[in-house]
Amino acid sequence: MHVETETLFGLLLILSLGLIVPDIFKKTLHLPFVTSLIIIGSVFGPYGLDIIESNEIIEFFGFLGFTFLMLMAGLETHISELKKAIGKISILASINAGIPFVVGLSIGRLFGYGWATSLLLGTIFVSSSVAIIVSFSKSGRFSKTVKDIMLPAFVIEDLLSMILLASIFQSAGENAAYPLPVYFLILIFSIVILFVSIPPISKYFIRRHILTKKIRHEDQVRYVMVLLIAVLLYFSALGVHPILAAFLVGMLLADLITSEIIFTKIQTLGYGLFVPVFFFIVGMDMDLTIFTHLDVKNLLIMSIIFGLILSKLISGFAAGKIVKLNNKDATMFGAVSTTQLTTTLAAAYAGFSLGLFDETLVTAVVTLSIVTNIFVPVSMRWISRWER
């Protein structure tokens, strides 16, 4: 079978299964779209029925999928929110990131992994899924006090984790262009340049279209894509992983792209084709046979799941009390901070492709994402019943 035929057949199966099965899982098991796709990928992938084989083209579709995910996570992250109560926000972010980082790093070293792998695991413990938390924040279960400082704190945590991820991936690369200290300085300088230059350029482009009454949403979406590809190429030349580049582009455009139509078009483009392929590939890298027998691999997976949930809960509650939140709001902040999805899965995917993560760690991280996205809504309902 030719490569083109194999690719089309693989994409047909992936997209067809992604079209039909998640609806069935949602109605019968109440599983979200992402979780369903990951499970389907694990069943039909090499560790399951071995029906679908990946190749470079399908992997590239997956790469575009997680690029779109990070772009959309960035678009949900408004820099303007960081200016509010910066003191409290910094305390929340530093404690809720620092303690889980140490726990994740310690788990990696305890189970015999090298420093690079352990640092990557610790960095995954730092982040929380901003895109998912934004949807949770609309539930009406948060007080205004915690809502005003929660999202900016998670933005700082995610930005910190992105910089750490970029540094780890660069140091793990076989052909690193610069020593790590030099690379880090170049990275920070590049981020500053982007923050200074992109907003005014983008504002000029958007305003020009409004003033000339040529508000073609397709042009604005095309502009986002051009900017995304340009920044990806620039960061690629520096040896920076695209996970940071895509997130930064979205973050820099978050306060400028206010049209729901544009965001919807970008989301449709991503979730209509590329994102399902990415989550399917994540599932294909997940070895469910690990759970068929008890050994140290199961202990590692349980340690990662309970280590992240407990460290985020405890650090979030402690940080909340330091900034004088009441018990209910502090507990809510800690519980919501446990949610893992876009950054976590993208980091695991990238770590696996670079050889930093093995199948057990990928399975652990994917399982972690599934568990936390079930745990958070349940815990939110429980905590919201408390008296303040």
KAMO-V821136 format. One record per residue. RES is the residue in three letters. BURIAL is + if it has 9 or more other C-alpha atoms within 8 Angstrom, else -. D_CENTER is the distance of its C-alpha to the mean C-alpha in Angstrom with 1 decimal. Layout:
RES;BURIAL;D_CENTER + RES;BURIAL;D_CENTER
This chain:
MET;-;35.5 + HIS;-;34.4 + VAL;-;30.8 + GLU;-;30.6 + THR;-;31.9 + GLU;+;29.5 + THR;+;26.5 + LEU;-;27.7 + PHE;-;28.5 + GLY;+;25.1 + LEU;+;23.3 + LEU;-;25.9 + LEU;+;25.3 + ILE;+;21.5 + LEU;+;21.7 + SER;-;24.7 + LEU;+;23.3 + GLY;+;20.1 + LEU;-;22.7 + ILE;-;24.9 + VAL;+;23.5 + PRO;+;20.6 + ASP;+;23.4 + ILE;-;25.5 + PHE;+;23.0 + LYS;+;22.3 + LYS;-;26.0 + THR;-;27.0 + LEU;-;24.3 + HIS;-;22.2 + LEU;+;19.0 + PRO;+;16.2 + PHE;+;15.6 + VAL;-;12.4 + THR;+;14.2 + SER;+;17.3 + LEU;+;16.0 + ILE;+;14.8 + ILE;+;18.2 + ILE;+;20.1 + GLY;+;18.6 + SER;+;19.7 + VAL;+;23.1 + PHE;+;23.9 + GLY;+;22.5 + PRO;+;24.4 + TYR;+;24.2 + GLY;+;25.4 + LEU;-;28.0 + ASP;+;27.2 + ILE;-;27.9 + ILE;+;25.2 + GLU;-;24.9 + SER;-;22.3 + ASN;-;23.6 + GLU;-;22.6 + ILE;-;22.5 + ILE;+;20.3 + GLU;+;18.0 + PHE;-;18.0 + PHE;+;17.1 + GLY;+;14.1 + PHE;+;13.3 + LEU;+;13.8 + GLY;+;11.6 + PHE;+;8.3 + THR;+;10.0 + PHE;+;10.6 + LEU;+;7.1 + MET;+;6.3 + LEU;+;9.9 + MET;+;9.8 + ALA;+;7.1 + GLY;+;9.7 + LEU;+;12.5 + GLU;+;11.9 + THR;+;12.2 + HIS;+;16.0 + ILE;+;17.6 + SER;-;20.8 + GLU;-;19.4 + LEU;+;19.3 + LYS;-;23.1 + LYS;-;23.8 + ALA;-;25.0 + ILE;-;23.5 + GLY;-;25.4 + LYS;+;24.0 + ILE;+;20.5 + SER;+;20.8 + ILE;+;22.3 + LEU;+;19.6 + ALA;+;16.7 + SER;+;18.8 + ILE;+;19.9 + ASN;+;16.8 + ALA;+;15.0 + GLY;+;18.2 + ILE;+;19.5 + PRO;+;16.4 + PHE;+;16.1 + VAL;+;19.7 + VAL;+;19.4 + GLY;+;16.8 + LEU;+;18.9 + SER;+;22.0 + ILE;+;20.9 + GLY;+;20.2 + ARG;+;23.6 + LEU;-;25.4 + PHE;-;24.7 + GLY;-;25.9 + TYR;+;22.9 + GLY;-;23.4 + TRP;-;22.2 + ALA;+;19.5 + THR;+;18.0 + SER;+;18.4 + LEU;+;16.9 + LEU;+;13.7 + LEU;+;13.7 + GLY;+;14.6 + THR;+;11.8 + ILE;+;9.2 + PHE;+;11.5 + VAL;+;11.3 + SER;+;7.9 + SER;+;7.6 + SER;+;5.7 + VAL;+;7.9 + ALA;+;8.1 + ILE;+;9.4 + ILE;+;11.4 + VAL;+;13.0 + SER;-;14.3 + PHE;-;15.6 + SER;+;17.3 + LYS;-;19.4 + SER;-;21.0 + GLY;-;23.7 + ARG;+;23.4 + PHE;+;22.5 + SER;-;25.3 + LYS;-;25.3 + THR;-;25.4 + VAL;+;22.2 + LYS;+;20.4 + ASP;+;21.6 + ILE;+;20.2 + MET;+;17.2 + LEU;+;14.7 + PRO;+;16.0 + ALA;+;15.6 + PHE;+;11.9 + VAL;+;11.6 + ILE;+;13.6 + GLU;+;11.7 + ASP;+;8.4 + LEU;-;10.9 + LEU;-;12.7 + SER;+;10.0 + MET;+;9.5 + ILE;+;13.3 + LEU;+;13.7 + LEU;+;11.5 + ALA;+;13.6 + SER;+;16.7 + ILE;+;16.2 + PHE;+;15.7 + GLN;+;18.7 + SER;-;20.9 + ALA;+;20.2 + GLY;-;21.2 + GLU;-;24.8 + ASN;-;25.8 + ALA;+;24.5 + ALA;-;26.3 + TYR;-;26.6 + PRO;-;27.0 + LEU;+;24.0 + PRO;-;25.7 + VAL;-;26.7 + TYR;+;23.3 + PHE;+;21.6 + LEU;-;24.3 + ILE;-;23.8 + LEU;+;20.1 + ILE;-;20.8 + PHE;-;23.6 + SER;-;21.7 + ILE;-;19.1 + VAL;-;22.1 + ILE;-;23.8 + LEU;-;21.0 + PHE;+;20.9 + VAL;-;24.7 + SER;-;25.3 + ILE;+;22.7 + PRO;+;23.2 + PRO;-;27.0 + ILE;-;26.9 + SER;+;24.6 + LYS;+;26.7 + TYR;-;29.8 + PHE;-;28.7 + ILE;+;27.7 + ARG;-;30.9 + ARG;-;33.1 + HIS;+;32.1 + ILE;+;32.8 + LEU;-;36.1 + THR;-;37.3 + LYS;-;36.4 + LYS;-;34.5 + ILE;-;31.4 + ARG;-;30.1 + HIS;-;26.5 + GLU;-;26.2 + ASP;-;27.1 + GLN;+;24.4 + VAL;+;21.8 + ARG;-;23.4 + TYR;-;23.3 + VAL;-;19.5 + MET;-;19.4 + VAL;-;22.0 + LEU;+;20.3 + LEU;+;17.0 + ILE;-;19.0 + ALA;-;21.2 + VAL;+;18.6 + LEU;+;17.0 + LEU;-;20.6 + TYR;-;21.3 + PHE;+;18.5 + SER;+;19.3 + ALA;-;22.8 + LEU;+;21.8 + GLY;+;20.0 + VAL;+;16.6 + HIS;+;13.6 + PRO;+;12.4 + ILE;+;8.7 + LEU;+;10.4 + ALA;+;12.9 + ALA;+;11.0 + PHE;+;9.1 + LEU;+;12.6 + VAL;+;14.4 + GLY;+;12.7 + MET;+;13.3 + LEU;+;16.8 + LEU;+;17.6 + ALA;+;16.4 + ASP;+;19.8 + LEU;+;21.8 + ILE;-;20.6 + THR;-;22.0 + SER;-;23.2 + GLU;-;21.6 + ILE;-;23.1 + ILE;+;21.2 + PHE;+;17.8 + THR;-;18.9 + LYS;+;20.1 + ILE;+;16.9 + GLN;+;15.1 + THR;-;18.1 + LEU;+;18.1 + GLY;+;14.5 + TYR;+;14.8 + GLY;+;18.4 + LEU;+;18.2 + PHE;+;15.2 + VAL;+;12.2 + PRO;+;14.6 + VAL;+;15.6 + PHE;+;12.2 + PHE;+;11.8 + PHE;+;15.5 + ILE;+;15.3 + VAL;+;12.8 + GLY;+;15.5 + MET;+;18.2 + ASP;+;17.1 + MET;+;17.3 + ASP;+;20.9 + LEU;+;22.1 + THR;-;25.5 + ILE;+;24.5 + PHE;-;25.1 + THR;-;28.6 + HIS;-;30.1 + LEU;-;29.8 + ASP;-;29.3 + VAL;-;27.3 + LYS;+;24.2 + ASN;+;24.2 + LEU;-;24.7 + LEU;+;21.8 + ILE;+;19.4 + MET;+;21.0 + SER;+;20.9 + ILE;+;17.1 + ILE;+;16.7 + PHE;-;19.4 + GLY;+;18.7 + LEU;+;15.3 + ILE;+;16.6 + LEU;-;19.8 + SER;+;18.7 + LYS;+;16.3 + LEU;+;19.1 + ILE;+;21.9 + SER;+;20.3 + GLY;+;19.2 + PHE;+;22.7 + ALA;+;24.5 + ALA;+;22.8 + GLY;+;23.6 + LYS;+;27.2 + ILE;-;27.5 + VAL;+;26.8 + LYS;-;29.2 + LEU;+;27.1 + ASN;+;29.1 + ASN;+;28.3 + LYS;+;26.7 + ASP;+;24.3 + ALA;+;23.5 + THR;+;22.8 + MET;+;20.7 + PHE;+;18.5 + GLY;+;18.2 + ALA;+;17.5 + VAL;+;14.8 + SER;+;13.0 + THR;+;12.6 + THR;+;10.1 + GLN;+;7.2 + LEU;+;5.1 + THR;+;2.4 + THR;+;1.8 + THR;+;4.9 + LEU;+;6.1 + ALA;+;5.8 + ALA;+;7.4 + ALA;+;9.8 + TYR;+;10.7 + ALA;-;11.5 + GLY;+;13.3 + PHE;+;15.2 + SER;-;16.4 + LEU;+;17.6 + GLY;-;19.4 + LEU;+;17.8 + PHE;+;16.6 + ASP;-;19.2 + GLU;+;19.2 + THR;+;19.5 + LEU;+;16.4 + VAL;+;14.3 + THR;+;16.1 + ALA;+;15.6 + VAL;+;11.8 + VAL;+;11.7 + THR;+;14.5 + LEU;+;12.8 + SER;+;10.0 + ILE;+;13.1 + VAL;+;15.2 + THR;+;13.2 + ASN;+;12.8 + ILE;-;16.5 + PHE;-;17.4 + VAL;+;16.1 + PRO;+;18.1 + VAL;-;21.1 + SER;+;21.1 + MET;+;20.8 + ARG;+;23.9 + TRP;-;25.7 + ILE;+;25.2 + SER;-;26.1 + ARG;-;29.5 + TRP;-;30.3 + GLU;-;32.9 + ARG;-;31.9
